Amino acid sequence: MSYDAILVVSFGGPESRDDVIPFLENVLRGRNVPRERMLAVAEHYYHFEGKSPINQQTRDLIAALQVDLEMHGPNLPVYWGNRNWHPMLADTLRRMRDDGIRHALAFVTSAYSSYSGCRQYREDIARAQAAVGEGAPAVDKLRVFFNHPGFLDAVAERVEEALQAVPGGTRDRVQVVYTAHSIPTSMAQACDYVQQLEEVGRIISERLKIANHVLTYQSRSGAPGQPWLGPDVLDHLREVKSGRLADAVVLAPIGFISDHMEVLYDLDVEARELADSLSLPMVRAKTVGVHPWFVGMIRELILERMDAGAPRRAVGSFGARADFCAEGCCPAPVRGGASWDQRLSQNLRLSQNL
């Protein structure tokens, strides 16, 4: 199939203290969330002077992808649109239309299947197309890539680098703690999110001969009575210490592709403070970021969509995912009667690079 551009779609984030409140108001537009709760969330951004790292990391990824496409082809222009902050998706699609773009391939910054990690991106693209109106480019999303060799190879190297950084006296009893964004169990039951994460953890552990490993979840939010995926990474760190399950831990955020706000705050601040208080040595593995194997994977996904005869690589039991999602896959969670805290979590936290 013929395509004339690449569209990178991400969540977006504030880039200064002055941006934080307008950003949060935009994320929560049309939702009845108490202002005091929004201001409490704003403090997470103020901890980093109001600047989320996600926009710069997206810029870095786009720059690396452009170089790779120029060197190896296909030499297509790369555009960038965010779901919740500038550059906004509708503005980007409008610019693409004015540039004569007719049919683009979208790479979204999410490796796994779930409503928030896949379907919601497609809904936001469709909403932006409707806002642009006549002449808006057609956009096809690239397939989910959690089991692509380029992603797995990059993840494995990041975890191996972290293992090498574990203090020498504790390396014989280290546990690799894989982390991913928690989601409501009702959402998880409607997709393969958990199974895909378990597959990635298994593949990485087998490749690196890691015997002591576990999958945990982070960034849980929402009403206390609503079931979410667990165990929580902070609870698990306490269990490691109290149960002497390991002498050190490596936190490996396999559920994320970049070191954005949730990785920095939830792991580098909260988990780090807890590990230090427990006297538990902890090393946090980097996300894939702009690893050359990961960037090369994006180019490979583009090529396979443009050439029906191109190989579709995948590792493990799932095989290569379909190019086009089934109509009923990863359905939206039922939000009737949801509390304001649930709505906040679903719109502010779940959408960030699941």
N, C-alpha and C positions, 0 to 999 in steps of 0.2 A: 504494500500500500504506500502511497505517496504522502509524505509529510513535509511541511516547509518551515517548521520551527519546533523548538523545545520550550516547554513551560515548566519551570520549577515552582512548586506550590508548597508554602510553609505556613506556620502559624502566625509569625510576626511577633514583635514585642517592642516595648518602649526603648528609646535610646537616650533619654535624659530624664531628670526628675520631673520636668515640666510635662513630659509625655505620659507619665504613669497614670494619672487620673483620667485623662481623655482616652487612653488605651483601655483601661478597665471599664469605663462607661460604654465604650464601643463593644467590648466583649459581651457585656451584660445588657446590651440594648434590648428594650422591650420586656425585661424580666424584673420582677418585683423583689430585688435583693436589697436589704437594708444598707444604707450608706455606711454605717459604722462597720459592717462586715467587709465592704469593699475597701474601706480605709485600712482595715487590719491586713488584708491581702496585699495592699500597696506597700506595707512595711517590708515584705519579702524583697520587693524591687528596690526599695530605698536602702536595704542592706548592701546593695551593689551600686549605690549612687543613682538608682533609677534606670540603669542601663541593663537591659536583657542582652545576653550574648548571642541570642539566636539569629538576629539579623546579620551580624558580622560573619557568623559561621556560615550562613546561607550565601553571603557574598563570596566567601572563600571557596565554597563548594562550586558555585557557578563559575568562578574564575578558573578553577582546576578543570572543570568539565569543558569549558571553552577551549582551553589549551589542548586537552585530549582530543576533542573533536577536530580541531584545526590540524593536528598532527596525523590523526589516523582516519578521520572521516566518520560519519558524514558531516560535512562542514555546514551545519545549520545554526541560525541565530538562536540564542538562549534568552528567554524572557523570565521575569520573576514576579510572581504575585502572591501576596499573603492573604490569609483568611481574615485577620483581625487588626492589622496595622499596615502602614504604608511600606511598600507599594501594595495597594489593595487590588484584589483580583479583578474587580470590574474595571478599574483604571488601566490595568495591564492589558486586559482583553480589548479595551477600547483602543489602546495604542497599537496593539497587534493588528486590529482591523484597519486602522489608518495606515499601517505599514504594508498592507496588502496580504497579510497572513490569512490563510484560509483553513488550514488543517494542521493542528499542533498535537504533539505528544506530551503528556504531562507526567513529570516525575514528582511524586509527593514524598515528603520527608518522613515516611513511616514504613517500616519493614513488614508489619504483621497485619493479619486480618482481624478486624473488629468494626463495629459501627464507627467509633471515633477515629480508627486508624485507616479506614478505607472508604466506606460508604459516605461518611459525612464530607470527606473531601470532594467526592463526586457531586454531592448535593450542592456544595458551595460553588463549584465550577458552574453547574447548571444555573444557579441563582445569579451568578455574575454574567453569564451569557444572556439571561433574560433582561438584566439591567442594561446591557449594551444594546440589545435589540437587533434590528436587521443588520446583517453583515458580520455579526459576532463570529469569530472563528469556531469551527468544530474542534473539540478537544477529546482525545482518547487517553485514558490513564494507562501507564505502564503497569505490568503485573506486579503482584506482591513478590518480594524478593528475599524473604527471610532465609530461604534455603539455597540461594544462589552461591556458587563457590566463591565469587568475588567478595561477597559480604562475609561469609564464614571464614575465609582465609584472613581477612583484615581483622575480624573479631579475635580469632585465635592468636594472631601476632600481638594484639593489644593485651590479651590476658597473659600471654607468655612474658611480655615485658614487665607486667606487674608482678608476676611470680618471681622474677629475677630480682625485684626490688624489695622482697620480703626480707627482714633481718635474718642473718645467717643462722642464728641460734634457734629460730622458730620454723625454718623451712620444712623440716621433717614432719611437722604437724600443722600444716596450713589447710584451711578450708576455703574453697572458692565459692563465694556467695553470689550467684547470678541474681540480678534484679531487673524488674520490669514494672511498668506502671500498673498499679492495681485498678481494676474496674469492677463494677457491681457484678455479682455472680449471675444475675439474670441476664446481663449483657454477654457474659462469658459463655453461658450455656447455649447461646444462639450463634456461636461462631467457633472457629478453631484456634482462637488466641492462645489458650493455655497449652494445647497440644503442640502448637508451633514453637512456643517458647521452650517447652520440654525437649523438643527435638533439637533445637539449637544447642541447649545446654548439654545434651547427651553427646552430640557430635563434637563439640569443643572439648569436652572432658575426655572422650575416647582419643581424640587426636593428640592431646597434650598429656595423656596418661594421668589424669587427675582422678584420684580415687575418692577423695572427700569433697563433695560438692552438693549444693542445694539450690533450689529456685525459690526466691522470695519476691515480695512485692513492696513497692514504695509509693509515696504520694497519695495514699488513701485519703479521701475526703468524703463528705456527705453525712447524712443523718446517722447517728450512732447505731440505730436499730437496723439499718439496711445492711444486708450481707455483702461484703466485698471480698475479693480474692486475698488470700493470705498464704503463708505467714508474712507479717510485716517485717521489713528488714531490721528495724530497731528492736522489735521484740526478739528477733532471732539472735541478734548480737548479744543481748542479755542472756539468752539461753546458751549460747556458745560459751560464755564466761562461767555461768553457774553450773553447767553440765560438763565443763572441761571437754567440749567437743573438738577443740583445736587450740593451738597456742597462738595463732595469728589468722587473719582473714584477708582475702582479696575480694573486694567488691567489684563485680564485673557487670556494668549496666547494659546487658545485651538487648534490652527492650528499647534502647534509644540509639540514634545514629550520631548525635552531636552532644557536646558538653553544654547544654543549654541550662536555663534557670533551675529546672527541677533537679537535674544532676548536680549542679553546683550547690544549691541550697540544701536539698534533702540528703545528699551524700557527703559533700565536702564540708558542709557546716554541721548539720544535725547529727549525721552518723559519725563524723569525725569527733565531735564533742563527746558523744556517748562512748565511743571506743576509747578515747583518752581517759574518760572518767572510770572506765572499767579496767584500765591498764591492759588493753587488748590491742596488740600491734595490728594496724590496718593499712592496706595499700589499695587505692582505688584505680582500677584499670581505665584507660582512656576509651572513649567511644571511637568508632571508625573515622569520623570526621572527614578529612580529605585524603585518607590513605589511598595510595595509587591503585591498589586492587579494587577498592570500593568505587572509585571514580571510573575505572575501567569497566566495572560491572554495569554502571549506568549506560555507558556507550554500547555495551553488548546488548542490553535490553532494548535500546533504540534500534540497533541493527536487526535484531530478531523480529521486530514488528514491521520493519520496512522490507524484509525479505522473508517470505514464507518458507524458504528452504534453509534458512540459517539455523544452527543448532540452538536448542533451548535447554541450557544447562541447569541442573538442580541436583542437590545431594539429599539422601535420606529417603524416607518412605512416602513423602507427600508428592514428589514429582513436581514438575514445573506447573505453576498455577495457570489458570485460564487467562487469556487476554481480556476477556469481558466478563464481568461478574454476573452471576445469575440474578434474576430480578428480585428474588426474595432473600438473598444472602445478607448476612450481618444486619438484621433489621434494627431500626431505631429503638432505643429503650422506651418502655412505657413510662411517661413522665407525669401522668395524671396524679395530682395530689402530692407531687414532690415538694419537699421543703425548699426554702430559699438556699439552704446550704447545699442540698443535692444539686439544685440547678447551677449554683456557682461552680461546684466541682465538675459537673459535666461540661460546662462551657469554658471554664478557665483552665482546668487541669487536664481533663481527659484528652482534649484536642491537641495538646502539646507533644508531638513526636512520639506517639505510642509505638 
